[in-house]
Amino acid sequence: MQFCLSTLLEGQTKLGGRIILLECKNIPNLLQFYNTFGFQKLDRDYESHELIQLIRVFQQDEIISIHA
């Protein structure tokens, strides 16, 4: 996950943007895994078959550190 986030931050320098949105199955361990990396579940009503949407916003200090 650290590699993925680093790659996204590097891409941010070229493309801009601060928000990561991902979808995953509603599996408690998987949701907890993403939560440990700062992802938050979008609060809405999900159908039983629907993927859960998670969001993470890069903080300014994360973006600055990759530019330094």
N, CA, C and O atoms as a Tripos MOL2 file, in Angstrom:
@<TRIPOS>MOLECULE
protein
  272   271    68     0     0
PROTEIN
NO_CHARGES

@<TRIPOS>ATOM
      1 N           0.8290   -1.1820    0.0000 N.3       1 MET1
      2 CA          0.0000    0.0000    0.0000 C.3       1 MET1
      3 C           0.8800    1.2550    0.0000 C.2       1 MET1
      4 O           0.5630    2.2420   -0.6640 O.2       1 MET1
      5 N           1.9890    1.2090    0.7520 N.am      2 GLN2
      6 CA          2.8760    2.3790    0.7630 C.3       2 GLN2
      7 C           3.4020    2.6720   -0.6420 C.2       2 GLN2
      8 O           3.5050    3.8330   -1.0390 O.2       2 GLN2
      9 N           3.7340    1.6240   -1.3890 N.am      3 PHE3
     10 CA          4.2050    1.8100   -2.7610 C.3       3 PHE3
     11 C           3.1250    2.4660   -3.6160 C.2       3 PHE3
     12 O           3.4120    3.3790   -4.3910 O.2       3 PHE3
     13 N           1.8900    2.0030   -3.4770 N.am      4 CYS4
     14 CA          0.7780    2.5690   -4.2460 C.3       4 CYS4
     15 C           0.5820    4.0420   -3.9190 C.2       4 CYS4
     16 O           0.4230    4.8680   -4.8180 O.2       4 CYS4
     17 N           0.5930    4.3670   -2.6360 N.am      5 LEU5
     18 CA          0.4020    5.7630   -2.2340 C.3       5 LEU5
     19 C           1.5610    6.6390   -2.7050 C.2       5 LEU5
     20 O           1.3410    7.7780   -3.1170 O.2       5 LEU5
     21 N           2.7750    6.1310   -2.6510 N.am      6 SER6
     22 CA          3.9370    6.8820   -3.1480 C.3       6 SER6
     23 C           3.8150    7.1540   -4.6390 C.2       6 SER6
     24 O           4.1030    8.2550   -5.1080 O.2       6 SER6
     25 N           3.3890    6.1450   -5.3720 N.am      7 THR7
     26 CA          3.2060    6.2970   -6.8140 C.3       7 THR7
     27 C           2.1330    7.3300   -7.1220 C.2       7 THR7
     28 O           2.2930    8.1400   -8.0350 O.2       7 THR7
     29 N           1.0470    7.3080   -6.3690 N.am      8 LEU8
     30 CA         -0.0080    8.3020   -6.5680 C.3       8 LEU8
     31 C           0.4840    9.7100   -6.2540 C.2       8 LEU8
     32 O           0.1470   10.6570   -6.9650 O.2       8 LEU8
     33 N           1.2670    9.8530   -5.2090 N.am      9 LEU9
     34 CA          1.8130   11.1760   -4.8790 C.3       9 LEU9
     35 C           2.7590   11.6640   -5.9690 C.2       9 LEU9
     36 O           2.7670   12.8520   -6.2910 O.2       9 LEU9
     37 N           3.5470   10.7740   -6.5340 N.am     10 GLU10
     38 CA          4.4270   11.1590   -7.6410 C.3      10 GLU10
     39 C           3.5990   11.6140   -8.8460 C.2      10 GLU10
     40 O           3.9320   12.6070   -9.4930 O.2      10 GLU10
     41 N           2.5300   10.8920   -9.1420 N.am     11 GLY11
     42 CA          1.6430   11.2900  -10.2340 C.3      11 GLY11
     43 C           0.9760   12.6220   -9.9650 C.2      11 GLY11
     44 O           0.6770   13.3710  -10.8950 O.2      11 GLY11
     45 N           0.7420   12.9180   -8.7060 N.am     12 GLN12
     46 CA          0.1150   14.1790   -8.3280 C.3      12 GLN12
     47 C           0.9710   15.3530   -8.7720 C.2      12 GLN12
     48 O           0.4390   16.4080   -9.1170 O.2      12 GLN12
     49 N           2.2880   15.1890   -8.7680 N.am     13 THR13
     50 CA          3.1670   16.2840   -9.1760 C.3      13 THR13
     51 C           2.9820   16.6170  -10.6530 C.2      13 THR13
     52 O           3.2030   17.7570  -11.0620 O.2      13 THR13
     53 N           2.5860   15.6500  -11.4410 N.am     14 LYS14
     54 CA          2.3980   15.8670  -12.8770 C.3      14 LYS14
     55 C           0.9580   16.2290  -13.2320 C.2      14 LYS14
     56 O           0.7160   17.0250  -14.1390 O.2      14 LYS14
     57 N           0.0150   15.6450  -12.5160 N.am     15 LEU15
     58 CA         -1.3890   15.8000  -12.8870 C.3      15 LEU15
     59 C          -2.1900   16.6800  -11.9300 C.2      15 LEU15
     60 O          -3.2350   17.2130  -12.3040 O.2      15 LEU15
     61 N          -1.7130   16.8310  -10.7190 N.am     16 GLY16
     62 CA         -2.4820   17.5680   -9.7140 C.3      16 GLY16
     63 C          -3.5030   16.6500   -9.0700 C.2      16 GLY16
     64 O          -3.5450   15.4520   -9.3470 O.2      16 GLY16
     65 N          -4.3180   17.2210   -8.2160 N.am     17 GLY17
     66 CA         -5.3500   16.4540   -7.5340 C.3      17 GLY17
     67 C          -4.8960   16.0090   -6.1630 C.2      17 GLY17
     68 O          -3.7010   15.8440   -5.9170 O.2      17 GLY17
     69 N          -5.8570   15.8130   -5.2650 N.am     18 ARG18
     70 CA         -5.5400   15.4140   -3.8980 C.3      18 ARG18
     71 C          -6.4210   14.2810   -3.3960 C.2      18 ARG18
     72 O          -6.2400   13.8310   -2.2640 O.2      18 ARG18
     73 N          -7.3560   13.8100   -4.1840 N.am     19 ILE19
     74 CA         -8.3440   12.8550   -3.7010 C.3      19 ILE19
     75 C          -8.1610   11.4980   -4.3780 C.2      19 ILE19
     76 O          -8.0050   11.4080   -5.5960 O.2      19 ILE19
     77 N          -8.1850   10.4390   -3.5530 N.am     20 ILE20
     78 CA         -8.1690    9.0650   -4.0570 C.3      20 ILE20
     79 C          -9.5160    8.4490   -3.6990 C.2      20 ILE20
     80 O          -9.9400    8.5050   -2.5450 O.2      20 ILE20
     81 N         -10.1770    7.8710   -4.6730 N.am     21 LEU21
     82 CA        -11.4340    7.1620   -4.4540 C.3      21 LEU21
     83 C         -11.2170    5.7280   -4.9060 C.2      21 LEU21
     84 O         -10.7540    5.4840   -6.0200 O.2      21 LEU21
     85 N         -11.5530    4.7830   -4.0400 N.am     22 LEU22
     86 CA        -11.4600    3.3840   -4.4370 C.3      22 LEU22
     87 C         -12.7200    2.6500   -4.0000 C.2      22 LEU22
     88 O         -13.4820    3.1260   -3.1580 O.2      22 LEU22
     89 N         -12.9150    1.4900   -4.5900 N.am     23 GLU23
     90 CA        -14.0620    0.6460   -4.2570 C.3      23 GLU23
     91 C         -13.5550   -0.7320   -3.8770 C.2      23 GLU23
     92 O         -12.5760   -1.2210   -4.4410 O.2      23 GLU23
     93 N         -14.2210   -1.3510   -2.9240 N.am     24 CYS24
     94 CA        -13.8540   -2.7060   -2.5130 C.3      24 CYS24
     95 C         -15.0940   -3.4340   -2.0040 C.2      24 CYS24
     96 O         -16.1380   -2.8290   -1.7620 O.2      24 CYS24
     97 N         -14.9520   -4.7400   -1.8490 N.am     25 LYS25
     98 CA        -16.0420   -5.5360   -1.2940 C.3      25 LYS25
     99 C         -16.2230   -5.1950    0.1840 C.2      25 LYS25
    100 O         -15.2940   -4.7300    0.8450 O.2      25 LYS25
    101 N         -17.4130   -5.4290    0.6790 N.am     26 ASN26
    102 CA        -17.7370   -5.1280    2.0680 C.3      26 ASN26
    103 C         -17.2310   -6.2610    2.9750 C.2      26 ASN26
    104 O         -18.0080   -7.0570    3.5020 O.2      26 ASN26
    105 N         -15.9230   -6.3030    3.1350 N.am     27 ILE27
    106 CA        -15.2540   -7.3010    3.9640 C.3      27 ILE27
    107 C         -14.5770   -6.5390    5.1050 C.2      27 ILE27
    108 O         -13.6940   -5.7170    4.8570 O.2      27 ILE27
    109 N         -14.9800   -6.8000    6.3490 N.am     28 PRO28
    110 CA        -14.4650   -6.0160    7.4780 C.3      28 PRO28
    111 C         -12.9420   -5.8940    7.5280 C.2      28 PRO28
    112 O         -12.4270   -4.8010    7.7610 O.2      28 PRO28
    113 N         -12.2100   -6.9920    7.3150 N.am     29 ASN29
    114 CA        -10.7470   -6.9190    7.3580 C.3      29 ASN29
    115 C         -10.1830   -6.0410    6.2460 C.2      29 ASN29
    116 O          -9.1950   -5.3360    6.4530 O.2      29 ASN29
    117 N         -10.7930   -6.0780    5.0890 N.am     30 LEU30
    118 CA        -10.3520   -5.2500    3.9740 C.3      30 LEU30
    119 C         -10.6170   -3.7710    4.2640 C.2      30 LEU30
    120 O          -9.7680   -2.9190    4.0050 O.2      30 LEU30
    121 N         -11.7950   -3.4770    4.8010 N.am     31 LEU31
    122 CA        -12.1220   -2.0950    5.1580 C.3      31 LEU31
    123 C         -11.1800   -1.5810    6.2380 C.2      31 LEU31
    124 O         -10.7670   -0.4220    6.1920 O.2      31 LEU31
    125 N         -10.8360   -2.4160    7.2030 N.am     32 GLN32
    126 CA         -9.8970   -2.0310    8.2640 C.3      32 GLN32
    127 C          -8.5050   -1.7780    7.6930 C.2      32 GLN32
    128 O          -7.8200   -0.8420    8.1050 O.2      32 GLN32
    129 N          -8.0930   -2.6140    6.7430 N.am     33 PHE33
    130 CA         -6.7940   -2.4320    6.0910 C.3      33 PHE33
    131 C          -6.7130   -1.0530    5.4530 C.2      33 PHE33
    132 O          -5.7600   -0.3110    5.6900 O.2      33 PHE33
    133 N          -7.7020   -0.7120    4.6500 N.am     34 TYR34
    134 CA         -7.6910    0.5970    3.9940 C.3      34 TYR34
    135 C          -7.7990    1.7310    5.0110 C.2      34 TYR34
    136 O          -7.2120    2.7960    4.8160 O.2      34 TYR34
    137 N          -8.5350    1.5140    6.0830 N.am     35 ASN35
    138 CA         -8.6670    2.5200    7.1210 C.3      35 ASN35
    139 C          -7.3240    2.8430    7.7680 C.2      35 ASN35
    140 O          -7.0690    3.9920    8.1260 O.2      35 ASN35
    141 N          -6.4650    1.8380    7.9180 N.am     36 THR36
    142 CA         -5.1510    2.0870    8.5180 C.3      36 THR36
    143 C          -4.2810    2.9880    7.6480 C.2      36 THR36
    144 O          -3.3110    3.5710    8.1300 O.2      36 THR36
    145 N          -4.6270    3.1030    6.3690 N.am     37 PHE37
    146 CA         -3.8940    3.9780    5.4600 C.3      37 PHE37
    147 C          -4.6410    5.2840    5.1960 C.2      37 PHE37
    148 O          -4.3340    5.9940    4.2390 O.2      37 PHE37
    149 N          -5.6100    5.5970    6.0350 N.am     38 GLY38
    150 CA         -6.2750    6.8900    5.9690 C.3      38 GLY38
    151 C          -7.5150    6.9570    5.1090 C.2      38 GLY38
    152 O          -8.0530    8.0430    4.8970 O.2      38 GLY38
    153 N          -7.9860    5.8290    4.6050 N.am     39 PHE39
    154 CA         -9.1980    5.8290    3.7920 C.3      39 PHE39
    155 C         -10.4290    5.8000    4.6920 C.2      39 PHE39
    156 O         -10.4540    5.1010    5.7060 O.2      39 PHE39
    157 N         -11.4410    6.5620    4.3130 N.am     40 GLN40
    158 CA        -12.6890    6.6110    5.0590 C.3      40 GLN40
    159 C         -13.8320    6.1630    4.1500 C.2      40 GLN40
    160 O         -13.8820    6.5260    2.9740 O.2      40 GLN40
    161 N         -14.7300    5.3850    4.6970 N.am     41 LYS41
    162 CA        -15.8950    4.8970    3.9460 C.3      41 LYS41
    163 C         -16.8370    6.0670    3.6890 C.2      41 LYS41
    164 O         -17.1570    6.8300    4.6000 O.2      41 LYS41
    165 N         -17.2810    6.2010    2.4360 N.am     42 LEU42
    166 CA        -18.2830    7.2170    2.1260 C.3      42 LEU42
    167 C         -19.5980    6.7990    2.7660 C.2      42 LEU42
    168 O         -20.0750    5.6850    2.5490 O.2      42 LEU42
    169 N         -20.1640    7.6670    3.5290 N.am     43 ASP43
    170 CA        -21.3700    7.3750    4.2890 C.3      43 ASP43
    171 C         -22.6050    7.5400    3.4080 C.2      43 ASP43
    172 O         -23.0450    8.6570    3.1330 O.2      43 ASP43
    173 N         -23.1440    6.4360    2.9810 N.am     44 ARG44
    174 CA        -24.3830    6.4110    2.1940 C.3      44 ARG44
    175 C         -24.9950    5.0240    2.3100 C.2      44 ARG44
    176 O         -24.3780    4.1220    2.8760 O.2      44 ARG44
    177 N         -26.1870    4.8460    1.7870 N.am     45 ASP45
    178 CA        -26.8480    3.5360    1.8080 C.3      45 ASP45
    179 C         -26.3220    2.6900    0.6500 C.2      45 ASP45
    180 O         -26.4250    3.0820   -0.5130 O.2      45 ASP45
    181 N         -25.7650    1.5410    0.9750 N.am     46 TYR46
    182 CA        -25.2360    0.6210   -0.0310 C.3      46 TYR46
    183 C         -26.1770   -0.5680   -0.1660 C.2      46 TYR46
    184 O         -26.7170   -1.0610    0.8250 O.2      46 TYR46
    185 N         -26.3660   -1.0190   -1.3900 N.am     47 GLU47
    186 CA        -27.0900   -2.2660   -1.6420 C.3      47 GLU47
    187 C         -26.1890   -3.4240   -1.2290 C.2      47 GLU47
    188 O         -24.9710   -3.2620   -1.1600 O.2      47 GLU47
    189 N         -26.7640   -4.5790   -0.9550 N.am     48 SER48
    190 CA        -25.9830   -5.7180   -0.4620 C.3      48 SER48
    191 C         -24.9140   -6.1840   -1.4600 C.2      48 SER48
    192 O         -23.8770   -6.7010   -1.0450 O.2      48 SER48
    193 N         -25.1460   -6.0130   -2.7490 N.am     49 HIS49
    194 CA        -24.2130   -6.4710   -3.7850 C.3      49 HIS49
    195 C         -23.2300   -5.3760   -4.2180 C.2      49 HIS49
    196 O         -22.3220   -5.6340   -5.0070 O.2      49 HIS49
    197 N         -23.4100   -4.1780   -3.7120 N.am     50 GLU50
    198 CA        -22.6490   -3.0230   -4.1650 C.3      50 GLU50
    199 C         -21.2680   -2.9490   -3.5010 C.2      50 GLU50
    200 O         -21.0960   -3.3310   -2.3440 O.2      50 GLU50
    201 N         -20.2900   -2.4460   -4.2650 N.am     51 LEU51
    202 CA        -18.9680   -2.2250   -3.6980 C.3      51 LEU51
    203 C         -19.0080   -1.0000   -2.7770 C.2      51 LEU51
    204 O         -19.7580   -0.0520   -3.0130 O.2      51 LEU51
    205 N         -18.2000   -1.0410   -1.7460 N.am     52 ILE52
    206 CA        -18.0950    0.0630   -0.8000 C.3      52 ILE52
    207 C         -17.1100    1.0840   -1.3600 C.2      52 ILE52
    208 O         -16.0600    0.7110   -1.8830 O.2      52 ILE52
    209 N         -17.4400    2.3540   -1.2550 N.am     53 GLN53
    210 CA        -16.5590    3.4120   -1.7390 C.3      53 GLN53
    211 C         -15.8000    4.0220   -0.5660 C.2      53 GLN53
    212 O         -16.3690    4.3520    0.4750 O.2      53 GLN53
    213 N         -14.5010    4.1550   -0.7770 N.am     54 LEU54
    214 CA        -13.6200    4.7300    0.2330 C.3      54 LEU54
    215 C         -12.8840    5.9140   -0.3770 C.2      54 LEU54
    216 O         -12.5900    5.9270   -1.5720 O.2      54 LEU54
    217 N         -12.5930    6.8980    0.4490 N.am     55 ILE55
    218 CA        -11.9480    8.1090   -0.0320 C.3      55 ILE55
    219 C         -10.7800    8.4610    0.8820 C.2      55 ILE55
    220 O         -10.8130    8.2240    2.0900 O.2      55 ILE55
    221 N          -9.7640    9.0240    0.2790 N.am     56 ARG56
    222 CA         -8.6510    9.5900    1.0360 C.3      56 ARG56
    223 C          -8.2330   10.8900    0.3700 C.2      56 ARG56
    224 O          -8.1030   10.9640   -0.8520 O.2      56 ARG56
    225 N          -8.0300   11.8950    1.1730 N.am     57 VAL57
    226 CA         -7.5680   13.1850    0.6760 C.3      57 VAL57
    227 C          -6.1270   13.3610    1.1350 C.2      57 VAL57
    228 O          -5.8400   13.3050    2.3310 O.2      57 VAL57
    229 N          -5.2200   13.5750    0.1800 N.am     58 PHE58
    230 CA         -3.8380   13.8590    0.5430 C.3      58 PHE58
    231 C          -3.7930   15.1860    1.2760 C.2      58 PHE58
    232 O          -4.4110   16.1610    0.8510 O.2      58 PHE58
    233 N          -3.0570   15.2200    2.3800 N.am     59 GLN59
    234 CA         -2.8690   16.4540    3.1250 C.3      59 GLN59
    235 C          -1.7430   17.2620    2.4740 C.2      59 GLN59
    236 O          -0.8810   16.7040    1.7960 O.2      59 GLN59
    237 N          -1.7590   18.5580    2.6830 N.am     60 GLN60
    238 CA         -0.7780   19.4410    2.0590 C.3      60 GLN60
    239 C           0.6580   19.0390    2.3990 C.2      60 GLN60
    240 O           1.5330   19.1070    1.5360 O.2      60 GLN60
    241 N           0.9130   18.6220    3.6390 N.am     61 ASP61
    242 CA          2.2800   18.2470    4.0140 C.3      61 ASP61
    243 C           2.7570   16.9890    3.2870 C.2      61 ASP61
    244 O           3.9560   16.8360    3.0540 O.2      61 ASP61
    245 N           1.8460   16.0890    2.9270 N.am     62 GLU62
    246 CA          2.2250   14.9060    2.1480 C.3      62 GLU62
    247 C           2.6470   15.3160    0.7400 C.2      62 GLU62
    248 O           3.6070   14.7770    0.1900 O.2      62 GLU62
    249 N           1.9390   16.2550    0.1750 N.am     63 ILE63
    250 CA          2.2300   16.7270   -1.1890 C.3      63 ILE63
    251 C           3.5460   17.5060   -1.1990 C.2      63 ILE63
    252 O           4.3620   17.3470   -2.1080 O.2      63 ILE63
    253 N           3.7420   18.3360   -0.1990 N.am     64 ILE64
    254 CA          4.9720   19.1330   -0.1140 C.3      64 ILE64
    255 C           6.1810   18.2350    0.0440 C.2      64 ILE64
    256 O           7.2160   18.4870   -0.5720 O.2      64 ILE64
    257 N           6.0740   17.1710    0.8720 N.am     65 SER65
    258 CA          7.2220   16.2980    1.1180 C.3      65 SER65
    259 C           7.6710   15.5710   -0.1420 C.2      65 SER65
    260 O           8.8590   15.2800   -0.2890 O.2      65 SER65
    261 N           6.7600   15.2730   -1.0440 N.am     66 ILE66
    262 CA          7.1450   14.5840   -2.2820 C.3      66 ILE66
    263 C           7.8010   15.5680   -3.2640 C.2      66 ILE66
    264 O           8.5800   15.1560   -4.1240 O.2      66 ILE66
    265 N           7.4920   16.8480   -3.1380 N.am     67 HIS67
    266 CA          8.0820   17.8600   -4.0190 C.3      67 HIS67
    267 C           9.4690   18.2950   -3.5450 C.2      67 HIS67
    268 O          10.2370   18.8800   -4.3080 O.2      67 HIS67
    269 N           9.7860   18.0050   -2.2740 N.am     68 ALA68
    270 CA         11.0730   18.4720   -1.7020 C.3      68 ALA68
    271 C          12.2400   17.6360   -2.1580 C.2      68 ALA68
    272 O          13.3780   17.8990   -1.7690 O.2      68 ALA68
@<TRIPOS>BOND
     1     1     2 1
     2     2     3 1
     3     3     4 2
     4     3     5 am
     5     5     6 1
     6     6     7 1
     7     7     8 2
     8     7     9 am
     9     9    10 1
    10    10    11 1
    11    11    12 2
    12    11    13 am
    13    13    14 1
    14    14    15 1
    15    15    16 2
    16    15    17 am
    17    17    18 1
    18    18    19 1
    19    19    20 2
    20    19    21 am
    21    21    22 1
    22    22    23 1
    23    23    24 2
    24    23    25 am
    25    25    26 1
    26    26    27 1
    27    27    28 2
    28    27    29 am
    29    29    30 1
    30    30    31 1
    31    31    32 2
    32    31    33 am
    33    33    34 1
    34    34    35 1
    35    35    36 2
    36    35    37 am
    37    37    38 1
    38    38    39 1
    39    39    40 2
    40    39    41 am
    41    41    42 1
    42    42    43 1
    43    43    44 2
    44    43    45 am
    45    45    46 1
    46    46    47 1
    47    47    48 2
    48    47    49 am
    49    49    50 1
    50    50    51 1
    51    51    52 2
    52    51    53 am
    53    53    54 1
    54    54    55 1
    55    55    56 2
    56    55    57 am
    57    57    58 1
    58    58    59 1
    59    59    60 2
    60    59    61 am
    61    61    62 1
    62    62    63 1
    63    63    64 2
    64    63    65 am
    65    65    66 1
    66    66    67 1
    67    67    68 2
    68    67    69 am
    69    69    70 1
    70    70    71 1
    71    71    72 2
    72    71    73 am
    73    73    74 1
    74    74    75 1
    75    75    76 2
    76    75    77 am
    77    77    78 1
    78    78    79 1
    79    79    80 2
    80    79    81 am
    81    81    82 1
    82    82    83 1
    83    83    84 2
    84    83    85 am
    85    85    86 1
    86    86    87 1
    87    87    88 2
    88    87    89 am
    89    89    90 1
    90    90    91 1
    91    91    92 2
    92    91    93 am
    93    93    94 1
    94    94    95 1
    95    95    96 2
    96    95    97 am
    97    97    98 1
    98    98    99 1
    99    99   100 2
   100    99   101 am
   101   101   102 1
   102   102   103 1
   103   103   104 2
   104   103   105 am
   105   105   106 1
   106   106   107 1
   107   107   108 2
   108   107   109 am
   109   109   110 1
   110   110   111 1
   111   111   112 2
   112   111   113 am
   113   113   114 1
   114   114   115 1
   115   115   116 2
   116   115   117 am
   117   117   118 1
   118   118   119 1
   119   119   120 2
   120   119   121 am
   121   121   122 1
   122   122   123 1
   123   123   124 2
   124   123   125 am
   125   125   126 1
   126   126   127 1
   127   127   128 2
   128   127   129 am
   129   129   130 1
   130   130   131 1
   131   131   132 2
   132   131   133 am
   133   133   134 1
   134   134   135 1
   135   135   136 2
   136   135   137 am
   137   137   138 1
   138   138   139 1
   139   139   140 2
   140   139   141 am
   141   141   142 1
   142   142   143 1
   143   143   144 2
   144   143   145 am
   145   145   146 1
   146   146   147 1
   147   147   148 2
   148   147   149 am
   149   149   150 1
   150   150   151 1
   151   151   152 2
   152   151   153 am
   153   153   154 1
   154   154   155 1
   155   155   156 2
   156   155   157 am
   157   157   158 1
   158   158   159 1
   159   159   160 2
   160   159   161 am
   161   161   162 1
   162   162   163 1
   163   163   164 2
   164   163   165 am
   165   165   166 1
   166   166   167 1
   167   167   168 2
   168   167   169 am
   169   169   170 1
   170   170   171 1
   171   171   172 2
   172   171   173 am
   173   173   174 1
   174   174   175 1
   175   175   176 2
   176   175   177 am
   177   177   178 1
   178   178   179 1
   179   179   180 2
   180   179   181 am
   181   181   182 1
   182   182   183 1
   183   183   184 2
   184   183   185 am
   185   185   186 1
   186   186   187 1
   187   187   188 2
   188   187   189 am
   189   189   190 1
   190   190   191 1
   191   191   192 2
   192   191   193 am
   193   193   194 1
   194   194   195 1
   195   195   196 2
   196   195   197 am
   197   197   198 1
   198   198   199 1
   199   199   200 2
   200   199   201 am
   201   201   202 1
   202   202   203 1
   203   203   204 2
   204   203   205 am
   205   205   206 1
   206   206   207 1
   207   207   208 2
   208   207   209 am
   209   209   210 1
   210   210   211 1
   211   211   212 2
   212   211   213 am
   213   213   214 1
   214   214   215 1
   215   215   216 2
   216   215   217 am
   217   217   218 1
   218   218   219 1
   219   219   220 2
   220   219   221 am
   221   221   222 1
   222   222   223 1
   223   223   224 2
   224   223   225 am
   225   225   226 1
   226   226   227 1
   227   227   228 2
   228   227   229 am
   229   229   230 1
   230   230   231 1
   231   231   232 2
   232   231   233 am
   233   233   234 1
   234   234   235 1
   235   235   236 2
   236   235   237 am
   237   237   238 1
   238   238   239 1
   239   239   240 2
   240   239   241 am
   241   241   242 1
   242   242   243 1
   243   243   244 2
   244   243   245 am
   245   245   246 1
   246   246   247 1
   247   247   248 2
   248   247   249 am
   249   249   250 1
   250   250   251 1
   251   251   252 2
   252   251   253 am
   253   253   254 1
   254   254   255 1
   255   255   256 2
   256   255   257 am
   257   257   258 1
   258   258   259 1
   259   259   260 2
   260   259   261 am
   261   261   262 1
   262   262   263 1
   263   263   264 2
   264   263   265 am
   265   265   266 1
   266   266   267 1
   267   267   268 2
   268   267   269 am
   269   269   270 1
   270   270   271 1
   271   271   272 2
@<TRIPOS>SUBSTRUCTURE
     1 MET1         2 RESIDUE 1 A MET
     2 GLN2         6 RESIDUE 1 A GLN
     3 PHE3        10 RESIDUE 1 A PHE
     4 CYS4        14 RESIDUE 1 A CYS
     5 LEU5        18 RESIDUE 1 A LEU
     6 SER6        22 RESIDUE 1 A SER
     7 THR7        26 RESIDUE 1 A THR
     8 LEU8        30 RESIDUE 1 A LEU
     9 LEU9        34 RESIDUE 1 A LEU
    10 GLU10       38 RESIDUE 1 A GLU
    11 GLY11       42 RESIDUE 1 A GLY
    12 GLN12       46 RESIDUE 1 A GLN
    13 THR13       50 RESIDUE 1 A THR
    14 LYS14       54 RESIDUE 1 A LYS
    15 LEU15       58 RESIDUE 1 A LEU
    16 GLY16       62 RESIDUE 1 A GLY
    17 GLY17       66 RESIDUE 1 A GLY
    18 ARG18       70 RESIDUE 1 A ARG
    19 ILE19       74 RESIDUE 1 A ILE
    20 ILE20       78 RESIDUE 1 A ILE
    21 LEU21       82 RESIDUE 1 A LEU
    22 LEU22       86 RESIDUE 1 A LEU
    23 GLU23       90 RESIDUE 1 A GLU
    24 CYS24       94 RESIDUE 1 A CYS
    25 LYS25       98 RESIDUE 1 A LYS
    26 ASN26      102 RESIDUE 1 A ASN
    27 ILE27      106 RESIDUE 1 A ILE
    28 PRO28      110 RESIDUE 1 A PRO
    29 ASN29      114 RESIDUE 1 A ASN
    30 LEU30      118 RESIDUE 1 A LEU
    31 LEU31      122 RESIDUE 1 A LEU
    32 GLN32      126 RESIDUE 1 A GLN
    33 PHE33      130 RESIDUE 1 A PHE
    34 TYR34      134 RESIDUE 1 A TYR
    35 ASN35      138 RESIDUE 1 A ASN
    36 THR36      142 RESIDUE 1 A THR
    37 PHE37      146 RESIDUE 1 A PHE
    38 GLY38      150 RESIDUE 1 A GLY
    39 PHE39      154 RESIDUE 1 A PHE
    40 GLN40      158 RESIDUE 1 A GLN
    41 LYS41      162 RESIDUE 1 A LYS
    42 LEU42      166 RESIDUE 1 A LEU
    43 ASP43      170 RESIDUE 1 A ASP
    44 ARG44      174 RESIDUE 1 A ARG
    45 ASP45      178 RESIDUE 1 A ASP
    46 TYR46      182 RESIDUE 1 A TYR
    47 GLU47      186 RESIDUE 1 A GLU
    48 SER48      190 RESIDUE 1 A SER
    49 HIS49      194 RESIDUE 1 A HIS
    50 GLU50      198 RESIDUE 1 A GLU
    51 LEU51      202 RESIDUE 1 A LEU
    52 ILE52      206 RESIDUE 1 A ILE
    53 GLN53      210 RESIDUE 1 A GLN
    54 LEU54      214 RESIDUE 1 A LEU
    55 ILE55      218 RESIDUE 1 A ILE
    56 ARG56      222 RESIDUE 1 A ARG
    57 VAL57      226 RESIDUE 1 A VAL
    58 PHE58      230 RESIDUE 1 A PHE
    59 GLN59      234 RESIDUE 1 A GLN
    60 GLN60      238 RESIDUE 1 A GLN
    61 ASP61      242 RESIDUE 1 A ASP
    62 GLU62      246 RESIDUE 1 A GLU
    63 ILE63      250 RESIDUE 1 A ILE
    64 ILE64      254 RESIDUE 1 A ILE
    65 SER65      258 RESIDUE 1 A SER
    66 ILE66      262 RESIDUE 1 A ILE
    67 HIS67      266 RESIDUE 1 A HIS
    68 ALA68      270 RESIDUE 1 A ALA
